[in-house]
């Protein structure tokens, strides 16, 4: 138990009762100093002041206050979140690891019952929902039935965990998207805990295994996304270790103008911060414009933190936060506690307060207009008039000849999807109002457009029906097809048959329009390379138009029966109309009622699951297999020269989707071959995301996205490498096996922004399974870098001037790395030598080990997070006999 007697504290009293709080003004020497700290640093300080070790508390406090001098610090601080949030396709691999760790611990003589989370873990079941069918009355029922049938084995495994892993809660399919559940049902903003018989009030904090976890920052909860490996560490009592964050402050002024939505603000912020070079820093919004945004609008902006490169996108607490809590059914004492605590701790928004930031950027909300982003990256914001040229630039012409009766720029998918834009009721209502006017005018959606609505909350059905808008949406094909991530993460289901045939046989290059957060090529659907991110009402408008290459704000969307053209202005709702519809739609009881009804899912209740301490693996399973990387790790730290061949040489902007796919498993892939050989139906192999508990499948899917071009040899097939000793071109996983059998180390080389995208731990687990001792890139996305460290794979920033396209690496080239793990320190300079296999030419340089903290050094030295956890658990259970390593 932490001894907090030396920590400044005071009492807080109100309608909620009496509780003790850390006294942040006293801890910082006065409110004036406290208010100079960024809001998120105030929360981090409070968390620090409840750490167990007095010296850690003091050093962390001093580091945060010293940061005020320069806006920069190399000091390391721990962060102990109160809870963890996961989804089914990240919790699955984590649970497989836990089950395998229980086995390893038991076999080493330890107690497997010791492997339970030290903090509560909540898991949603939202990432496996397919949009197999849509725009028909039975879509929701059919898609959910398909989801359960395909994933029953994996879901039974999750129920096993709920039965036997203490502190693990599962939200069944149909309960909504994790970030919406977090906003509506889990987040408290301020909570209480018992310490030595005293009730303490503390900020609600969390980490989540999804990069969009910062969505909850919109209501004043500090949380961010981490990789699955780092989350496993938090589960077992290892705090998140981070350097004192640099913080970008975005000063908001004015208010959003008529006809502009939170989506437009989020896209503008994404463009602004990517241009500013944000790469892992914290972002905070401050200034007078903050007060003009509702909590729902703020959550839209916070959600896209990974798209603008940030760890967090934080908003402070104010009256809008309290309004949201009331609107979602939180009781009066809880709301009173949030307000009293925030005011006492300097966490209440003051529009005149301008804290010290590393960098300050300005954004006038009144300057924004409706916009979209794409067609390949979320930071590429476009005025609607720019869309035709942007599509043409990537080979999706807006004025080409029709193909099979469809325009050259046909919209193949129009999806209102994602927590990003369906958790704000105002955006759903706006889409419904556009649908209502279009329906009244007799407009309809062309036959080639696959439409769908997959909101983040089951309460959306009640709200839209109460507002009288659900029938209007259904009339245009936007009936509710499920409650989950769906199209936003690539589970868009098949394209309509005529469109799929035109793509495959006739060269059609259709476009997707979605209210999601990512639009990398092939993410929405393997047959779609271009996608535009847009607000829900704009998705409706593009669906009606049926084509993407127009100026949606000026060109006609269609015609009425008389032949008169209909423009967006004829459909666009006014803010007063939206506010009235939101008021009509809202009932604070909806969240609890809809959530509880979904929790009682009969299909989930009918699933049988084991209740044994150790999971009974089925050797014939094609979903769940204990992974080979679950072990106690190496006996000793290594020192010497690592001479490695390049296995993969990749370009810029290789995302975690490119590294480890999530979408449908292609019937002619190596992964499919493995599955079919074991009796699976080649016509329904499910998606990679559902197979993340099977390392054999995931290994075979690595780097098979056609955008992940291996520059090791010109013309290499997708997903292939070269085994240097023989010159054979082989699938990357087979080449890796051959290197391992020959005792030859390998590395992966890449360009800028390696690992952008989802917090997919399999992108790092895959590197470890391929035998990569290091990944060398010009820059890394934050979460993927952390995941690599968690898997014991060393991330190295290439020497200045070294790039994949300059180096021209060949299979028989060797990269020599000065490999001295015992001497490793954060940001260590690592000498590199490139030796050409053919010419003998030698190139030397100095790489940087992208290891941020002493704790990360320890992870690399231990061989990763799993060996570290196993060793700690074995020691805590009495040591057992010598672990097999």
Secondary structure as the mmCIF struct_conf table of DSSP 4:
data_model
#
loop_
_struct_conf.conf_type_id
_struct_conf.id
_struct_conf.beg_label_comp_id
_struct_conf.beg_label_asym_id
_struct_conf.beg_label_seq_id
_struct_conf.end_label_comp_id
_struct_conf.end_label_asym_id
_struct_conf.end_label_seq_id
TURN_TY1_P TURN_TY1_P1 UNK A 5 UNK A 6
BEND BEND1 UNK A 7 UNK A 7
STRN STRN1 UNK A 9 UNK A 14
TURN_TY1_P TURN_TY1_P2 UNK A 15 UNK A 16
STRN STRN2 UNK A 17 UNK A 22
HELX_RH_AL_P HELX_RH_AL_P1 UNK A 24 UNK A 27
TURN_TY1_P TURN_TY1_P3 UNK A 28 UNK A 29
BEND BEND2 UNK A 30 UNK A 30
HELX_RH_AL_P HELX_RH_AL_P2 UNK A 31 UNK A 36
BEND BEND3 UNK A 37 UNK A 37
HELX_RH_AL_P HELX_RH_AL_P3 UNK A 39 UNK A 48
TURN_TY1_P TURN_TY1_P4 UNK A 49 UNK A 50
BEND BEND4 UNK A 51 UNK A 52
HELX_RH_AL_P HELX_RH_AL_P4 UNK A 54 UNK A 70
BEND BEND5 UNK A 71 UNK A 71
STRN STRN3 UNK A 76 UNK A 79
BEND BEND6 UNK A 82 UNK A 82
STRN STRN4 UNK A 83 UNK A 87
HELX_RH_AL_P HELX_RH_AL_P5 UNK A 88 UNK A 107
TURN_TY1_P TURN_TY1_P5 UNK A 108 UNK A 109
HELX_RH_3T_P HELX_RH_3T_P1 UNK A 112 UNK A 114
BEND BEND7 UNK A 118 UNK A 119
STRN STRN5 UNK A 120 UNK A 124
TURN_TY1_P TURN_TY1_P6 UNK A 127 UNK A 128
BEND BEND8 UNK A 132 UNK A 133
BEND BEND9 UNK A 135 UNK A 136
TURN_TY1_P TURN_TY1_P7 UNK A 137 UNK A 138
HELX_RH_AL_P HELX_RH_AL_P6 UNK A 139 UNK A 164
BEND BEND10 UNK A 165 UNK A 165
TURN_TY1_P TURN_TY1_P8 UNK A 166 UNK A 167
STRN STRN6 UNK A 168 UNK A 171
HELX_LH_PP_P HELX_LH_PP_P1 UNK A 172 UNK A 172
TURN_TY1_P TURN_TY1_P9 UNK A 173 UNK A 174
BEND BEND11 UNK A 175 UNK A 175
HELX_RH_AL_P HELX_RH_AL_P7 UNK A 178 UNK A 181
HELX_RH_PI_P HELX_RH_PI_P1 UNK A 182 UNK A 186
BEND BEND12 UNK A 189 UNK A 189
STRN STRN7 UNK A 190 UNK A 195
TURN_TY1_P TURN_TY1_P10 UNK A 196 UNK A 197
STRN STRN8 UNK A 198 UNK A 203
STRN STRN9 UNK A 205 UNK A 208
BEND BEND13 UNK A 209 UNK A 210
HELX_RH_3T_P HELX_RH_3T_P2 UNK A 211 UNK A 219
TURN_TY1_P TURN_TY1_P11 UNK A 220 UNK A 220
STRN STRN10 UNK A 222 UNK A 225
HELX_RH_AL_P HELX_RH_AL_P8 UNK A 228 UNK A 235
TURN_TY1_P TURN_TY1_P12 UNK A 236 UNK A 237
STRN STRN11 UNK A 240 UNK A 243
HELX_LH_PP_P HELX_LH_PP_P2 UNK A 244 UNK A 246
STRN STRN12 UNK A 247 UNK A 253
BEND BEND14 UNK A 254 UNK A 254
HELX_LH_PP_P HELX_LH_PP_P3 UNK A 256 UNK A 257
TURN_TY1_P TURN_TY1_P13 UNK A 258 UNK A 259
HELX_RH_AL_P HELX_RH_AL_P9 UNK A 262 UNK A 275
TURN_TY1_P TURN_TY1_P14 UNK A 276 UNK A 277
BEND BEND15 UNK A 279 UNK A 280
STRN STRN13 UNK A 282 UNK A 286
BEND BEND16 UNK A 287 UNK A 287
HELX_RH_3T_P HELX_RH_3T_P3 UNK A 288 UNK A 292
BEND BEND17 UNK A 293 UNK A 293
HELX_RH_AL_P HELX_RH_AL_P10 UNK A 295 UNK A 303
HELX_RH_3T_P HELX_RH_3T_P4 UNK A 304 UNK A 306
TURN_TY1_P TURN_TY1_P15 UNK A 307 UNK A 309
BEND BEND18 UNK A 311 UNK A 311
STRN STRN14 UNK A 312 UNK A 314
STRN STRN15 UNK A 317 UNK A 317
HELX_RH_AL_P HELX_RH_AL_P11 UNK A 319 UNK A 327
TURN_TY1_P TURN_TY1_P16 UNK A 328 UNK A 329
HELX_RH_AL_P HELX_RH_AL_P12 UNK A 332 UNK A 344
TURN_TY1_P TURN_TY1_P17 UNK A 345 UNK A 346
STRN STRN16 UNK A 348 UNK A 348
TURN_TY1_P TURN_TY1_P18 UNK A 351 UNK A 352
BEND BEND19 UNK A 358 UNK A 358
STRN STRN17 UNK A 359 UNK A 364
HELX_RH_3T_P HELX_RH_3T_P5 UNK A 365 UNK A 367
STRN STRN18 UNK A 371 UNK A 375
BEND BEND20 UNK A 376 UNK A 376
TURN_TY1_P TURN_TY1_P19 UNK A 378 UNK A 379
STRN STRN19 UNK A 381 UNK A 383
HELX_RH_3T_P HELX_RH_3T_P6 UNK A 384 UNK A 386
HELX_RH_AL_P HELX_RH_AL_P13 UNK A 387 UNK A 393
TURN_TY1_P TURN_TY1_P20 UNK A 394 UNK A 395
BEND BEND21 UNK A 398 UNK A 400
STRN STRN20 UNK A 403 UNK A 403
TURN_TY1_P TURN_TY1_P21 UNK A 404 UNK A 405
STRN STRN21 UNK A 406 UNK A 406
TURN_TY1_P TURN_TY1_P22 UNK A 408 UNK A 409
STRN STRN22 UNK A 410 UNK A 410
STRN STRN23 UNK A 411 UNK A 417
BEND BEND22 UNK A 418 UNK A 418
HELX_RH_AL_P HELX_RH_AL_P14 UNK A 419 UNK A 422
BEND BEND23 UNK A 423 UNK A 424
HELX_RH_AL_P HELX_RH_AL_P15 UNK A 425 UNK A 440
TURN_TY1_P TURN_TY1_P23 UNK A 441 UNK A 442
TURN_TY1_P TURN_TY1_P24 UNK A 447 UNK A 448
STRN STRN24 UNK A 450 UNK A 454
BEND BEND24 UNK A 456 UNK A 456
TURN_TY1_P TURN_TY1_P25 UNK A 458 UNK A 458
HELX_RH_AL_P HELX_RH_AL_P16 UNK A 459 UNK A 466
TURN_TY1_P TURN_TY1_P26 UNK A 467 UNK A 468
HELX_RH_AL_P HELX_RH_AL_P17 UNK A 470 UNK A 475
TURN_TY1_P TURN_TY1_P27 UNK A 476 UNK A 477
STRN STRN25 UNK A 480 UNK A 480
BEND BEND25 UNK A 483 UNK A 485
HELX_RH_3T_P HELX_RH_3T_P7 UNK A 486 UNK A 489
TURN_TY1_P TURN_TY1_P28 UNK A 490 UNK A 490
HELX_LH_PP_P HELX_LH_PP_P4 UNK A 494 UNK A 496
HELX_RH_AL_P HELX_RH_AL_P18 UNK A 497 UNK A 506
STRN STRN26 UNK A 511 UNK A 514
BEND BEND26 UNK A 515 UNK A 517
TURN_TY1_P TURN_TY1_P29 UNK A 521 UNK A 523
BEND BEND27 UNK A 524 UNK A 524
TURN_TY1_P TURN_TY1_P30 UNK A 526 UNK A 527
STRN STRN27 UNK A 530 UNK A 533
HELX_RH_AL_P HELX_RH_AL_P19 UNK A 536 UNK A 545
STRN STRN28 UNK A 547 UNK A 547
BEND BEND28 UNK A 548 UNK A 550
TURN_TY1_P TURN_TY1_P31 UNK A 552 UNK A 554
BEND BEND29 UNK A 555 UNK A 555
STRN STRN29 UNK A 558 UNK A 559
TURN_TY1_P TURN_TY1_P32 UNK A 561 UNK A 562
BEND BEND30 UNK A 563 UNK A 563
STRN STRN30 UNK A 565 UNK A 566
HELX_RH_AL_P HELX_RH_AL_P20 UNK A 568 UNK A 571
HELX_LH_PP_P HELX_LH_PP_P5 UNK A 572 UNK A 574
HELX_RH_AL_P HELX_RH_AL_P21 UNK A 575 UNK A 585
TURN_TY1_P TURN_TY1_P33 UNK A 588 UNK A 589
HELX_RH_AL_P HELX_RH_AL_P22 UNK A 590 UNK A 599
TURN_TY1_P TURN_TY1_P34 UNK A 600 UNK A 600
HELX_RH_AL_P HELX_RH_AL_P23 UNK A 602 UNK A 606
BEND BEND31 UNK A 613 UNK A 614
TURN_TY1_P TURN_TY1_P35 UNK A 619 UNK A 620
BEND BEND32 UNK A 622 UNK A 623
TURN_TY1_P TURN_TY1_P36 UNK A 628 UNK A 629
BEND BEND33 UNK A 631 UNK A 631
BEND BEND34 UNK A 635 UNK A 636
STRN STRN31 UNK A 639 UNK A 649
BEND BEND35 UNK A 652 UNK A 652
STRN STRN32 UNK A 655 UNK A 655
HELX_RH_AL_P HELX_RH_AL_P24 UNK A 656 UNK A 659
STRN STRN33 UNK A 660 UNK A 660
BEND BEND36 UNK A 663 UNK A 663
STRN STRN34 UNK A 664 UNK A 664
TURN_TY1_P TURN_TY1_P37 UNK A 667 UNK A 668
BEND BEND37 UNK A 669 UNK A 669
HELX_RH_AL_P HELX_RH_AL_P25 UNK A 670 UNK A 677
TURN_TY1_P TURN_TY1_P38 UNK A 678 UNK A 679
TURN_TY1_P TURN_TY1_P39 UNK A 682 UNK A 683
STRN STRN35 UNK A 687 UNK A 687
HELX_RH_3T_P HELX_RH_3T_P8 UNK A 688 UNK A 691
TURN_TY1_P TURN_TY1_P40 UNK A 692 UNK A 693
HELX_RH_AL_P HELX_RH_AL_P26 UNK A 695 UNK A 701
STRN STRN36 UNK A 702 UNK A 702
TURN_TY1_P TURN_TY1_P41 UNK A 703 UNK A 703
BEND BEND38 UNK A 705 UNK A 705
TURN_TY1_P TURN_TY1_P42 UNK A 706 UNK A 707
BEND BEND39 UNK A 708 UNK A 708
TURN_TY1_P TURN_TY1_P43 UNK A 711 UNK A 712
BEND BEND40 UNK A 713 UNK A 713
TURN_TY1_P TURN_TY1_P44 UNK A 714 UNK A 715
HELX_LH_PP_P HELX_LH_PP_P6 UNK A 716 UNK A 717
TURN_TY1_P TURN_TY1_P45 UNK A 718 UNK A 719
STRN STRN37 UNK A 720 UNK A 723
TURN_TY1_P TURN_TY1_P46 UNK A 724 UNK A 727
STRN STRN38 UNK A 728 UNK A 731
HELX_RH_AL_P HELX_RH_AL_P27 UNK A 732 UNK A 741
TURN_TY1_P TURN_TY1_P47 UNK A 742 UNK A 743
STRN STRN39 UNK A 746 UNK A 749
TURN_TY1_P TURN_TY1_P48 UNK A 752 UNK A 753
STRN STRN40 UNK A 754 UNK A 754
TURN_TY1_P TURN_TY1_P49 UNK A 755 UNK A 755
STRN STRN41 UNK A 756 UNK A 756
BEND BEND41 UNK A 757 UNK A 758
HELX_RH_AL_P HELX_RH_AL_P28 UNK A 761 UNK A 769
TURN_TY1_P TURN_TY1_P50 UNK A 770 UNK A 771
STRN STRN42 UNK A 772 UNK A 777
BEND BEND42 UNK A 778 UNK A 778
STRN STRN43 UNK A 780 UNK A 780
HELX_RH_AL_P HELX_RH_AL_P29 UNK A 782 UNK A 790
TURN_TY1_P TURN_TY1_P51 UNK A 791 UNK A 792
HELX_LH_PP_P HELX_LH_PP_P7 UNK A 793 UNK A 793
STRN STRN44 UNK A 794 UNK A 797
HELX_LH_PP_P HELX_LH_PP_P8 UNK A 798 UNK A 799
TURN_TY1_P TURN_TY1_P52 UNK A 800 UNK A 801
HELX_RH_AL_P HELX_RH_AL_P30 UNK A 804 UNK A 807
TURN_TY1_P TURN_TY1_P53 UNK A 811 UNK A 812
STRN STRN45 UNK A 814 UNK A 820
HELX_RH_3T_P HELX_RH_3T_P9 UNK A 821 UNK A 823
TURN_TY1_P TURN_TY1_P54 UNK A 826 UNK A 827
STRN STRN46 UNK A 829 UNK A 835
TURN_TY1_P TURN_TY1_P55 UNK A 837 UNK A 839
STRN STRN47 UNK A 842 UNK A 849
BEND BEND43 UNK A 853 UNK A 853
HELX_RH_AL_P HELX_RH_AL_P31 UNK A 854 UNK A 862
TURN_TY1_P TURN_TY1_P56 UNK A 863 UNK A 863
BEND BEND44 UNK A 864 UNK A 864
HELX_RH_AL_P HELX_RH_AL_P32 UNK A 865 UNK A 876
TURN_TY1_P TURN_TY1_P57 UNK A 877 UNK A 878
BEND BEND45 UNK A 881 UNK A 881
HELX_LH_PP_P HELX_LH_PP_P9 UNK A 882 UNK A 884
#
